[in-house]
Amino acid sequence: MKTENFNWKTGLADLFGGSVNQQTLEEAAELMVSVSVLDVDYHDECLTMLNEGILAAKAGDKSVMDCINKSGYQVSTTLEAAKLLADFREIYLKEYERTCS
C-alpha cells in the first residue's frame, strides 16, 4: 500500500473540486471505481480520503467543509460534511462491490 505519503485533505479537495463538482455522488463513485478496480492503491486512497475526512469532520475540522464546498455540493457544518462523506463512502463501496462481483 502506497498511501503512507498520501495527503487525504489534498486528495479530498481535488476529488470534490474536479470530479464531484461536475456530477452526482453516484456518477463520481462510478468514475472512481472505474480506476480503483484496476488499482488497489487508488482504492485505498479513496477509502483513506473518505474515512479521514469523516473523522476530521466529526472532530470539528472545518477544512473538510472547504474541500466539499469546492464542488456543487455545499455544507454549512462539520456534521453535514461528515454525513455527506459517509453517504459518499457508502455509495462508493456499493459501486465497488457491484463492479467487483
C-alpha positions, 0 to 999 in steps of 0.5 A, spaced: 500 500 500 502 506 497 498 511 501 503 512 507 505 519 503 498 520 501 495 527 503 487 525 504 485 533 505 489 534 498 486 528 495 479 530 498 479 537 495 481 535 488 476 529 488 470 534 490 473 540 486 474 536 479 470 530 479 464 531 484 463 538 482 461 536 475 456 530 477 452 526 482 455 522 488 453 516 484 456 518 477 463 520 481 463 513 485 462 510 478 468 514 475 472 512 481 471 505 481 472 505 474 480 506 476 480 503 483 478 496 480 484 496 476 488 499 482 488 497 489 492 503 491 487 508 488 482 504 492 485 505 498 486 512 497 479 513 496 477 509 502 483 513 506 480 520 503 473 518 505 474 515 512 479 521 514 475 526 512 469 523 516 473 523 522 476 530 521 469 532 520 466 529 526 472 532 530 470 539 528 475 540 522 472 545 518 477 544 512 473 538 510 467 543 509 472 547 504 474 541 500 466 539 499 464 546 498 469 546 492 464 542 488 456 543 487 455 540 493 455 545 499 455 544 507 454 549 512 457 544 518 462 539 520 456 534 521 453 535 514 460 534 511 461 528 515 454 525 513 455 527 506 462 523 506 459 517 509 453 517 504 459 518 499 463 512 502 457 508 502 455 509 495 462 508 493 463 501 496 456 499 493 459 501 486 465 497 488 462 491 490 457 491 484 463 492 479 467 487 483 462 481 483 
